[in-house]
Amino acid sequence: MFSFVKNIIILSAIALSLTACLGGGSSEPTKYYTIAVENISMPSSGALAEKRLQVRKFTIEPAYQRTNIVYRESAYDFMFYDLDLWASRPEHMMTQVASEYLSKSSLFKTVETKPSGKPDYELLGNIIALEEVDEGSSQYAHLAIQLTFRKTESDNALWEKTFDEKMSMGDREPRTTAETISKLFGKFITEALQEIASTN
């Protein structure tokens, strides 16, 4: 009798394994999203054209220090998707995208995140909020970020600004959130580049 029960248990385990292998489970796949460079207007190069810039690794508020895409339904909610994730931590993606924008702008001789020589200037960023906001039947992407431009090893900002905006989304899809966040960041960088170019 014991042997019979034991065989039933083993056969059940094998059947469950085969079901899992053949895709019998109903679990959804994890999806990953990135923030991308948008087409933006670039300022003409000027006094900074022979200078070197380091884009420092952005910092981020602790609540957003995760790969899960955050969404909110009120000022008191803070939730995140389990299966819709950023491809890497948001502060890493934003640092890289900012570096790409600055490289394309030709405002500086070189733009690096890990400088090969001593840079003349630094760009720092702190991400305050990066999320999807659901208000009734309307959806928005919300990005708040502080950008600081200063001379290397100086605590005094030559230029600093906090951007904080929501942009309407057509649907509640994480891909749309990623696209809209990218558009917001492009808008902020456009303004930042124009103002930084006029600091000298």
Helices and strands as residue ranges (DSSP letters): H 2-21, E 31-33, E 52-55, E 59-60, G 62-64, E 68-72, E 79-86, H 90-105, E 110-112, E 121-135, E 138-151, E 157-169, H 174-197
